Amino acid sequence: MKNIKIAIIGGSGLSQLNGLKDIRREVGRTPYGDPSAPLTIGMQGENEIIFLPRHGLSHQIPPHQVNYRANIWVLKSMGVEQIYAVGATGSIDPALKPRDIVIPSQLIDYTYGREQTFYDGSNAMVEHIDFSHPYTEALRQRLIAAAGTLKASLHTKGVYAATQGPRLETAAEIDRIDRDGGTIVGMTGMPEAALARELEMQYALISLVVNPAAGRDGDAVISMQDIVAHLNAGMKDVCRIFEVMLSTPG
């Protein structure tokens, strides 16, 4: 994978990416408003990497107010071909434990009220994309191969359920998602993946489990302190996965 321009979209716990060389920063402009933050651009081997923190530099943008269209549009305008996104999730499947890594293979969208398409009628065009398989399989396999070289607990499939946020879900909502087939739950996976597909960009997600979802740990209250601890520890594994992947020809 030589001379491919790659973007990494950081989620909660990943607001900067280390290891890049010849770093510069650019402020992007789009027809859809401002992206979440200035773009950090640097080289990793022969690949140009663009890093964008989804929630802003200070993690100040809640999931339902992220300007997903601006974020994806600016990456496309920079010539990005492949997007690797990062997301923190709760686990619905009891086999998934905090700090586990999941490379999801499917998703279910429960979000509402978000600007979720570039084909909103303003450009007098209608386009129906094939979204049967929301994640690019070749990119998923690269993440799986890189994660497999580390000691992290890895799950190579999963169904990402995208909820509205910023509140966490109720136990009954998690039971519903479980019946629907969801195995992990997060707040930022949509419309990001669909927008990337509309602009013909390859996209895959690496998910870090940071807590059992509501009701999945008995009557225990979900602890934000525990979530932060799992984020801080688990994101080190995520960063190592990227270091391995980006240094491996593919």
C-alpha positions in Angstrom: 0.0 0.0 0.0 2.5 2.6 -1.2 1.8 6.3 -1.5 -1.8 5.9 -0.4 -3.1 8.9 1.5 -4.7 7.6 4.7 -6.8 9.3 7.3 -7.2 8.2 10.9 -10.3 9.6 12.7 -9.7 9.6 16.4 -12.4 9.1 18.9 -12.7 9.4 22.7 -9.3 8.8 24.2 -7.4 9.5 21.0 -7.0 13.2 20.3 -3.5 13.0 18.8 -1.4 10.5 16.9 2.2 10.0 17.8 5.0 8.8 15.5 4.3 11.0 12.4 7.2 12.8 10.7 7.4 16.1 8.8 4.2 17.2 10.6 2.2 20.2 9.4 -1.3 21.4 10.3 -4.0 22.7 8.0 -7.4 24.3 8.7 -10.0 22.7 6.3 -13.0 24.5 4.8 -16.0 22.7 3.4 -19.4 23.6 1.9 -20.8 22.0 5.1 -19.1 24.1 7.7 -15.9 23.5 9.7 -14.5 20.1 10.5 -14.1 19.1 14.1 -10.5 20.4 14.3 -7.5 21.4 12.1 -5.9 18.5 10.3 -2.6 17.0 11.4 -0.7 15.8 8.4 2.5 13.8 8.5 4.4 10.9 7.0 4.5 7.3 8.3 7.0 5.4 6.1 5.8 6.1 2.5 2.3 6.9 3.5 0.9 10.4 4.1 -1.3 10.2 7.1 -4.0 12.8 8.0 -5.3 12.7 11.6 -8.6 14.3 12.6 -10.0 14.1 16.2 -13.7 13.6 15.8 -14.6 15.3 19.0 -12.3 18.3 18.6 -8.9 19.0 20.1 -10.3 19.3 23.6 -12.9 16.6 23.3 -15.5 19.3 23.4 -18.0 18.2 20.7 -20.7 15.7 21.7 -21.5 12.8 19.4 -24.8 14.2 18.1 -23.2 17.5 17.2 -20.1 16.3 15.3 -20.1 17.8 11.8 -19.7 14.4 10.2 -20.3 15.8 6.7 -17.6 18.4 7.0 -15.2 15.8 8.5 -15.6 13.4 5.6 -15.7 16.0 2.9 -12.5 17.7 4.0 -10.7 14.3 4.0 -12.0 13.6 0.5 -10.8 17.1 -0.6 -7.3 16.3 0.7 -7.1 13.2 -1.5 -7.7 10.6 1.2 -8.5 7.1 -0.1 -8.7 5.1 3.1 -10.2 6.0 6.5 -9.5 4.1 9.7 -11.8 5.3 12.4 -11.5 4.7 16.2 -14.5 4.4 18.5 -15.0 3.6 22.2 -17.8 1.2 22.8 -19.8 -0.6 25.5 -20.1 -4.4 25.3 -23.4 -6.1 24.8 -22.0 -9.6 24.1 -20.8 -11.0 27.4 -17.7 -12.4 25.7 -16.4 -8.9 25.2 -14.6 -7.4 28.1 -13.2 -3.9 28.8 -10.0 -3.2 26.8 -10.9 -5.8 24.2 -10.4 -4.8 20.6 -13.3 -5.4 18.2 -13.1 -4.9 14.4 -16.8 -4.8 13.6 -18.2 -6.3 10.4 -21.7 -4.9 10.5 -23.7 -2.0 12.0 -27.2 -0.9 13.0 -28.1 2.7 13.1 -30.3 4.1 15.9 -29.3 7.7 15.5 -31.7 10.5 14.5 -31.7 14.1 13.5 -28.1 14.0 12.2 -27.1 15.3 8.7 -26.5 11.8 7.4 -26.1 12.2 3.6 -24.5 14.4 1.0 -27.6 13.8 -1.2 -30.0 16.0 0.8 -31.7 17.5 -2.2 -29.6 20.7 -2.3 -27.6 19.5 -5.3 -30.6 18.2 -7.3 -29.2 14.7 -7.2 -30.3 11.4 -5.7 -27.9 8.6 -5.1 -28.7 5.2 -3.5 -25.4 3.6 -2.3 -25.0 -0.1 -1.6 -24.4 -0.3 2.1 -24.9 -4.0 2.6 -21.4 -4.3 4.0 -20.6 -1.0 5.7 -16.9 -1.6 6.3 -14.3 -2.2 3.7 -13.1 -5.8 4.0 -9.5 -5.2 2.9 -9.1 -2.5 5.5 -10.7 -4.7 8.2 -8.2 -7.4 7.4 -5.2 -5.1 7.7 -6.4 -4.1 11.2 -6.9 -7.7 12.1 -3.5 -8.7 10.9 -1.8 -5.8 12.8 -3.7 -6.5 16.0 -2.9 -10.2 15.7 0.8 -9.4 16.2 0.1 -7.9 19.7 -1.1 -9.4 22.9 -4.4 -7.5 22.9 -7.6 -9.5 23.2 -9.0 -9.3 19.6 -12.4 -10.0 18.2 -12.5 -10.0 14.4 -16.3 -9.6 13.9 -19.0 -7.7 15.7 -22.2 -5.6 15.1 -21.8 -2.0 16.0 -25.0 -0.3 17.2 -24.9 3.5 16.8 -27.0 5.3 19.3 -27.7 9.0 19.6 -26.0 10.0 22.9 -24.6 11.8 24.7 -26.3 9.9 27.4 -25.7 6.2 27.9 -28.4 3.8 27.1 -31.0 2.3 29.4 -30.9 -1.4 30.2 -34.1 -1.9 28.2 -32.6 -0.2 25.2 -29.5 -2.5 25.4 -31.9 -5.5 25.6 -33.6 -4.3 22.4 -30.2 -3.8 20.7 -29.2 -7.3 21.8 -32.4 -8.8 20.3 -31.6 -6.9 17.1 -28.2 -8.5 16.9 -25.9 -5.7 18.2 -22.8 -6.8 20.1 -21.2 -3.4 20.8 -22.7 0.0 21.2 -21.2 3.4 20.5 -22.4 6.9 19.5 -20.2 8.0 16.5 -20.2 5.2 14.0 -23.0 6.7 11.9 -23.4 8.6 9.7 -19.6 8.6 9.4 -19.4 5.2 7.6 -22.2 5.9 5.2 -20.8 9.4 4.3 -17.5 7.8 3.5 -19.2 5.3 1.2 -21.1 8.1 -0.6 -17.8 9.7 -1.4 -16.3 6.4 -2.5 -13.7 6.2 0.3 -12.7 3.0 1.9 -13.6 2.9 5.6 -13.1 0.5 8.6 -13.5 0.9 12.3 -11.4 -0.2 15.3 -13.5 -0.4 18.4 -12.1 -0.4 22.0 -14.5 -1.8 24.6 -14.5 0.4 27.7 -17.5 -0.8 29.7 -20.2 -3.4 29.9 -23.3 -1.8 28.5 -26.3 -1.0 30.7 -27.6 -4.0 32.6 -24.8 -6.2 31.4 -23.0 -6.1 34.7 -26.0 -6.8 36.9 -27.3 -3.7 38.8 -23.8 -2.1 38.8 -23.7 1.6 38.0 -21.6 2.4 35.0 -18.5 4.2 36.3 -17.1 7.0 34.2 -13.9 6.7 36.2 -13.5 3.1 35.1 -14.3 4.1 31.5 -11.5 6.7 31.5 -9.1 4.1 33.0 -10.0 1.6 30.3 -9.7 4.3 27.6 -6.3 5.4 28.7 -4.9 1.8 28.9 -6.7 0.4 25.8 -5.8 3.3 23.5 -2.2 2.4 23.9 -3.0 -0.9 22.2 -4.9 0.9 19.5 -2.0 3.2 18.8 0.4 0.2 18.6 -2.0 -1.5 16.1 -1.7 1.6 13.9 2.0 1.6 14.2 2.3 -2.0 13.1 -0.2 -1.6 10.3 1.3 1.5 8.8 4.8 0.1 8.9 3.7 -3.1 7.1 3.6 -3.1 3.4 0.1 -4.0 2.1 
